[in-house]
Amino acid sequence: MINTGNTRGAAEKILEANILGGGDSSRLHQRLVEEERAAHGVGAGCAAHKTDGLFFVSGVLEAGKLDKFRSLSLEEIDKLKND
């Protein structure tokens, strides 16, 4: 769960979800699908409300790549937080 606190916070989370997983040029697609071949497809989304919400990453994984998918996704989330 995420705490957006207000409408602006919700908008920021939606923007972050698009940067991470909004299409073939997104950070997650480039890293997990194109570079690392850990997934066939990947996306990110946010169900944001004024007081709380949910941020998620989803994907269609290569067999046996769950741990790699998870760790690479968390790396990309950390990079975005630190940019």
C-alpha positions as CSV (number, residue, x, y, z in Angstrom):
1,M,0.0,0.0,0.0
2,I,1.1,3.5,-0.6
3,N,0.1,6.7,1.2
4,T,-0.4,9.4,-1.4
5,G,-1.7,12.0,1.1
6,N,-3.4,14.1,-1.6
7,T,-4.4,14.4,-5.3
8,R,-0.9,15.6,-6.2
9,G,0.7,12.6,-4.5
10,A,-1.7,10.3,-6.5
11,A,-0.7,12.0,-9.7
12,E,3.0,11.5,-8.9
13,K,2.5,7.8,-8.3
14,I,0.6,7.4,-11.6
15,L,3.5,9.2,-13.4
16,E,6.0,6.9,-11.7
17,A,4.1,3.9,-12.8
18,N,4.1,5.1,-16.4
19,I,7.8,5.8,-16.3
20,L,8.5,2.3,-14.9
21,G,6.0,0.2,-16.9
22,G,4.1,2.2,-19.4
23,G,5.0,0.6,-22.7
24,D,8.0,-0.7,-24.7
25,S,10.1,2.4,-23.9
26,S,9.6,2.1,-20.1
27,R,12.4,1.3,-17.7
28,L,11.1,-2.1,-16.7
29,H,10.4,-3.2,-20.3
30,Q,13.9,-2.1,-21.4
31,R,15.6,-3.8,-18.5
32,L,13.6,-7.0,-17.9
33,V,12.4,-7.8,-21.5
34,E,15.0,-6.3,-23.8
35,E,18.3,-6.5,-21.8
36,E,17.9,-9.3,-19.2
37,R,15.3,-11.5,-21.0
38,A,13.7,-12.2,-17.6
39,A,10.2,-11.6,-19.0
40,H,8.1,-11.6,-22.2
41,G,6.2,-8.5,-21.0
42,V,6.0,-6.2,-18.0
43,G,3.9,-3.4,-16.7
44,A,3.3,-1.2,-13.7
45,G,0.3,0.5,-12.3
46,C,-1.1,2.5,-9.5
47,A,-4.6,2.5,-7.9
48,A,-4.1,5.8,-6.1
49,H,-6.6,7.6,-3.8
50,K,-6.5,10.6,-1.6
51,T,-5.4,8.7,1.5
52,D,-3.9,5.4,0.2
53,G,-3.5,3.2,-2.8
54,L,-1.7,0.3,-4.4
55,F,1.4,0.4,-6.6
56,F,2.2,-2.8,-8.5
57,V,4.5,-4.4,-11.1
58,S,3.3,-7.3,-13.2
59,G,4.8,-9.4,-15.9
60,V,4.7,-12.5,-18.1
61,L,7.9,-14.2,-16.9
62,E,10.4,-16.6,-18.5
63,A,10.3,-20.0,-16.8
64,G,12.4,-20.0,-13.6
65,K,13.0,-16.2,-13.6
66,L,10.8,-15.0,-10.7
67,D,13.6,-14.2,-8.4
68,K,15.5,-12.3,-11.1
69,F,12.3,-10.5,-12.1
70,R,11.7,-9.5,-8.5
71,S,15.2,-8.2,-7.8
72,L,15.5,-6.3,-11.1
73,S,12.1,-4.7,-10.6
74,L,13.1,-3.5,-7.1
75,E,16.4,-2.2,-8.5
76,E,14.5,-0.1,-11.1
77,I,12.1,1.2,-8.5
78,D,15.0,2.2,-6.3
79,K,16.7,4.0,-9.2
80,L,13.5,5.9,-9.9
81,K,13.2,6.9,-6.2
82,N,16.8,8.2,-6.2
83,D,16.6,10.1,-9.6
